[in-house]
Amino acid sequence: MLTPQDNDLLCRVEGEAPMGRLMRRHWIPVCLAEEVEESDGTPVAARVLGEDLVVFRDSEGRLGVLDAHCPHRRASLVLGRNEEGGLRCLYHGWKVDVEGNVLEMASEPAASGLCSKVKHLSYPCEEAGGFVWAYMGPRESMPAFERPAFAPTPQARVSIVKVHVQANWAQILEGAIDSAHSSSLHSTDMPPARVEGARATDRAWPRPSTDKAPRLQLQETAFGFRYAAIRRPIVNSATHDYIRVSLFVAPFTVLIPPNNLYNLANVNVPIDDTSTMFYFIAWSDAPGGGIDVEAWRRFCGAQPGIDLDHRWRKKRNWDNFYLQDRQAMKLGNFTGIRGIPMQDMAMWETMGPVADRSKERLGASDLAIVEFRRIMVEAARAFAAGGAAIGTDSGIVKAQLRSFEGIVPKGTDWRTLGVTPHAELAAE
């Protein structure tokens, strides 16, 4: 349980909130690269940490991430013309480039010199792993951009689901690190089976265990933590354990245990205090591995134009009870809700935009959630007091981080599983 004060410290990200300022010390995904593929194409609206942004690719292919409101009268540049090296506001014709320079002021006399006196807010940006990333903190504190764990090389195959969720970022991330819920909520889509490890088909993810109450163990690290969910396997349960190791990479990423075809990750970017852009990622750096992006979105029930509208909002939502199929439930489907992430979102959103954690009753299966809250509340306090943002001084090469799943002999030290030889995982 958290006090209301600590709950606010954990969840609030807008304005001068410590958690939001902490997140601004990290590179943040602001949209999918596929949304801005075209030079002089349609500008994209984004909202991150309570701030409205516009993302575009100019005539030369350069990316820009700007304050979405024109510096003149604050009309939206999202509606502007993307032409000849910049965005032109429709209202009075002011034109801004990717660096925030005002190139033209159609409404002003040429001799006024006002162009040289106005600088529009722009953020440094990079493109990697299927995302456009921006650094929204102080320029003097900007770290070098590094590839994320889910795209360790430019050749990695990355497929991304994107969904607007009406819930705070923290309760979404807590769902990603809650290993116990999958045995109930996702039991239809993750059925127990006599397999050697987690598998993936076009319909389900079979797993080699019927154990719904995993034993949890946690290792705090410089980047966040690793934790293991240890279950009885269906086969050789007297001599072996089925272990799933997840990683929380502060401030908002989770590396989820893989299956035989692809690795999994979850990135939760706060839109504002009460909503989040949820990214669910399937990736592989193995030759021929991974899953096609359309197949991935179809599997997750998150296809734009079918399951989602043009702003990535769900057509199946709390207003229509997520189109839950009660007849399918009578016939054996556990939730009656299609798509693994959609099942999760139904749980997160029905907690309320910001869950009241003071009213919870937590148990042994909530170890990772308790540790996440403790670590991030302490991190926000330390940052507000002048300390470094968690994860920015860790020395970790994030591209080397890996989750793990598999059946191993009893007594195996899970802390060694999935650890690459050069990945430094020194605990506190």
Disulfide bonds with the S-S distance in Angstrom:
none
